[in-house]
Amino acid sequence: MTVALPFSSAAAAAALLLVILVARAVLTVVRFRRYELAIPGPPSLPFFGNAFSVMFQKHDVILDVIMRLWGQRRELSRASCFNMLFAFVSRPEDVADVMKRKDLQDKSHFYYHLLAELAPNGLIMMSGAKMRAHRSAAQPAFHPEVIDSFVEVFVEEAEKYVRDVEQRQEVLPQQRLFGFTAWAFCRSTVISDTPTKEETAVITDLVMLLRLFLRVTNERAFNPILWPKWIFNMTADGRQIQKELERTRAHVLQMMNDRAIQLEKLMKVEGADFVKTRKSLFDVFLEKNAQGEGMFSRDDITDELITFLAAATETSVSTLCFAFKMLSIRPDIQNSLYEEVRSRLGSGATKRSIVAQDLPQLQYAEKFLKEVMRMFSTIPLSARQINEDTELGGHALPKGTTVVINYFGLHRDPVTWPDPLRFDPERFSPEQSQGRHPYAYLPFSGGARSCIGYKYAWAVMKTVLATTLRDFVVEPVDDGLTDHTKFKLYFDVSLKMEGGGVKLIPRD
């Protein structure tokens, strides 16, 4: 028989429980503050930290807010929000430590769980053995010889870009560069031949979905109200993304099924010789399953394709947009680039298209693009998760801390890069590069999570840059942007700038 406690006893028990819970919460905040305040950083409030500085910000000011919190510090620094600690690493030595440590390879739970809603089984979201298996499986699609075999595709798309671009008027290069990079990717790693009308529609829709998703996700990361998925899905952006994602994934799956049938027929006809032929990324993944390995589900492959497409378009477009803008305000650099291009491709009636053998010879173009990616870090920030209490950069960091790898600060470090705001491609000459810390420049990340497709990106960017300069002079527009240090920068995963218009004037 159960005897009810007198009211006063029940109230006392409830009060004691409340006191215990409050005491635990206070101790948690006190412990957190001890860790937090031991690290250099901006003023912050107990529990709230710097939340009021970052909440509800739009994508065009988020980078400015983060840079103010970072405060141009070289040593490890911090910011916090609701008892979540964010540790910025900006020195080459600290970045190298993060890249090399096996216990710091997991992506940040805070930010990447939002990105995972697009492609949860994509390579960017993985860690451990599964990540290594997927990287190993995808690697053959990005072998240098395979990339060289696709330069013809890159050239066809680059020629289409320069043929269709508006001439002698202000243009925003990104509007057409998204189309160029998307089709260069799809024809070389997904479709493997001339796309059909249906495939064209699917890929076009997917590119638009990616651009919307990345912009909205960045804003969502700074709006705690929208962190729960069920709340976000009730917003207009959330409903649109869910609708478009379901429709687009269904079409991608159909493309995959069609290609799987073709692949099965080819393997029966050509047998072992098929593995020696040029294959798309679709083929690389599907072949594993066709050989009985069963490594990839259809959802796995779909997520990988979305992931690779996002990486190929966002990073290349970002770099090329900054490159064209820099060329418009630095005619001295443009003239040097054109002379290199002309020496390889000719001019006037004798000009020709680029071929794979030309790419390694465009050495000044490579130095120029490297300096663009240093000054305007394509991916300004990435984040790793600390799963156990640890030490980094001379400071103790508690379990749950997000380590923010500050590529933007790393690439503008005045110790590594004297006069860091000066734009100078010769920083990447052999003489000036000698002795530089190997982790001082990471445009494609580093360590176990380095970009698998960086050689692909170089080939694409060099091809469109050389093809454009062969046919056009890139001139400035009347927007008042004559100093690259005054560009208004923002990011939605990749770095971008407001405006960025140029004029393309035919050379012939």
C-alpha positions, -999 to +999 in steps of 0.1 A: +000+000+000+014+034-010+013+062+015+013+097+001+038+121+015+024+151+034+022+182+012+050+199+030+073+168+025+065+167-012+072+204-016+104+200+003+115+171-020+106+192-051+125+222-037+155+200-030+155+186-065+152+222-079+181+233-058+202+203-070+193+211-106+201+248-102+234+240-084+244+217-113+236+243-139+255+269-119+285+246-116+283+239-153+284+276-162+312+282-137+333+254-151+326+266-186+336+302-177+368+290-162+378+274-195+364+303-216+381+332-197+415+315-197+415+320-235+420+354-252+388+367-268+361+394-268+341+404-237+313+379-231+284+373-207+279+343-185+259+316-203+250+339-232+286+346-242+287+365-274+252+354-285+238+389-288+266+398-312+259+370-337+222+361-334+198+368-362+225+382-386+220+381-423+245+363-446+260+395-459+273+406-424+281+373-408+318+373-419+323+408-405+308+397-371+330+366-370+361+386-379+354+411-351+350+383-326+383+368-338+400+402-334+430+395-357+446+374-330+473+350-341+472+328-310+443+306-303+413+327-294+377+321-286+341+332-287+311+316-271+273+313-274+250+296-249+278+277-232+291+265-266+328+274-270+343+282-304+381+282-305+397+300-335+430+286-348+449+309-371+486+301-368+502+276-391+515+256-361+481+253-345+464+245-378+489+218-384+482+203-350+444+202-358+450+186-392+473+159-379+455+148-348+433+118-352+410+130-324+402+162-342+390+148-375+352+149-368+332+177-383+315+202-360+282+189-347+269+224-344+273+236-380+276+205-401+244+188-389+227+217-407+246+210-439+240+173-435+203+178-443+213+183-479+235+152-483+239+133-450+259+105-467+283+127-485+320+126-480+322+160-463+299+147-435+318+114-429+346+104-406+366+074-397+367+042-417+336+051-438+352+084-449+384+066-459+365+040-478+345+066-498+377+086-505+395+055-518+366+046-540+362+080-555+400+086-560+402+070-595+377+095-609+402+123-600+435+107-612+456+132-631+453+111-663+416+110-660+415+148-655+437+153-685+412+132-705+384+156-696+402+188-705+385+186-739+351+188-720+364+218-699+374+235-731+341+230-748+323+245-718+348+273-716+344+281-753+306+282-748+311+305-718+332+331-738+309+328-769+277+335-750+290+361-724+277+396-728+303+419-744+312+455-738+287+459-709+288+453-672+285+416-663+286+397-630+308+367-640+292+344-614+259+343-632+274+324-661+303+308-642+279+287-622+266+272-655+301+266-668+314+249-637+282+228-633+283+215-668+321+209-667+315+188-636+285+169-648+299+161-682+332+149-667+321+131-635+283+124-638+269+121-673+300+110-693+285+122-726+264+150-740+235+157-716+199+151-726+172+178-721+160+159-690+195+158-675+200+195-683+169+204-664+178+182-634+213+196-631+201+232-635+175+227-608+201+211-585+226+240-589+198+265-580+189+244-550+225+243-538+228+281-540+196+286-520+204+259-495+239+272-487+227+308-483+198+298-461+219+274-440+245+301-431+217+324-419+201+296-400+233+288-382+231+323-366+194+320-357+188+297-328+150+297-334+156+279-366+181+253-353+154+226-348+146+210-381+109+209-375+107+246-370+129+254-400+108+232-422+077+253-414+094+285-429+090+294-465+126+287-472+124+254-454+093+242-473+109+253-506+141+234-499+124+203-488+101+203-519+129+209-544+153+185-527+127+156-528+120+163-565+156+167-575+168+136-556+141+116-574+154+128-608+190+121-599+181+086-588+164+080-621+196+092-639+216+068-618+193+038-625+196+045-663+233+047-661+235+015-640+217-003-668+241+011-694+271+002-672+260-034-668+257-038-706+291-022-711+308-045-686+292-076-702+304-065-737+338-051-728+346-072-697+380-063-681+388-038-707+360-015-694+380-007-663+407+009-685+383+033-701+374+068-690+346+066-664+324+091-647+321+094-609+287+077-614+305+048-630+332+045-603+306+042-576+282+020-596+310-003-607+318-012-571+283-024-566+282-041-600+313-061-590+295-073-559+312-051-533+279-034-523+297-005-508+273+022-519+235+025-517+216+046-542+212+072-514+250+071-508+257+078-544+232+105-547+246+123-517+281+120-530+272+135-563+254+164-546+284+169-524+309+169-552+288+192-574+285+217-545+322+216-540+330+219-577+307+249-583+310+269-551+348+269-548+357+274-585+331+301-591+342+320-560+379+320-570+372+329-607+349+358-597+376+373-575+402+366-603+382+385-629+376+414-606+413+416-597+423+415-634+400+444-641+417+467-615+453+453-620+460+457-658+497+451-651+489+415-639+464+410-667+491+420-693+515+395-678+489+368-678+479+375-714+514+373-726+517+339-711+484+328-726+493+342-760+527+325-760+509+292-757+476+297-776+485+323-801+464+353-811+441+366-839+437+342-867+463+318-853+448+313-819+439+278-808+421+261-779+439+250-748+449+213-745+459+193-714+496+197-721+493+235-719+481+235-683+514+228-665+530+256-686+507+283-674+529+290-644+521+327-639+484+319-641+489+293-613+507+319-592+480+344-599+452+320-589+471+310-558+473+346-547+436+351-554+429+321-531+452+335-505+438+370-504+402+357-508+401+323-491+375+303-510+364+286-478+372+311-451+363+289-421+357+252-413+350+235-380+360+204-361+345+188-330+363+182-297+349+150-283+370+148-250+387+174-229+420+183-245+447+209-250+453+229-281+475+259-288+486+261-252+450+262-238+427+236-222+395+230-242+365+212-228+345+184-245+320+199-270+342+227-281+340+236-318+375+243-333+372+269-360+400+266-386+404+302-397+417+300-432+410+336-438+433+346-409+458+320-418+462+333-453+465+369-440+490+362-412+515+390-413+543+367-399+540+343-428+529+368-454+546+402-450+524+431-459+495+406-462+470+429-479+494+435-508+483+414-538+514+399-554+514+366-574+552+364-569+547+353-534+543+319-549+575+320-569+600+292-559+623+317-543+596+332-520+579+299-513+611+283-500+610+276-462+573+286-458+554+265-433+536+236-451+504+245-433+506+283-439+486+280-472+456+256-474+432+266-501+420+230-504+423+222-466+449+196-455+456+163-438+431+135-440+403+158-450+421+176-479+401+182-510+401+151-532+394+171-563+420+199-561+437+189-593+404+189-610+397+224-597+431+237-610+424+223-645+389+239-647+400+273-634+431+275-656+411+265-686+384+291-683+409+318-672+432+312-702+402+309-727+387+342-715+420+361-716+427+347-751+396+363-764+389+393-741+404+422-722+388+423-687+381+460-679+367+477-648+332+491-644+322+524-628+315+509-593+342+527-573+359+494-565+395+501-574+411+488-542+408+452-534+411+458-497+378+477-499+358+448-514+327+441-493+331+404-485+305+379-472+302+341-472+276+314-474+301+285-471+323+300-498+336+335-499+319+361-521+318+398-527+290+423-532+291+435-568+321+422-587+310+435-621+335+437-650+334+444-687+347+419-713+361+437-744+369+415-775+406+415-784+400+410-821 
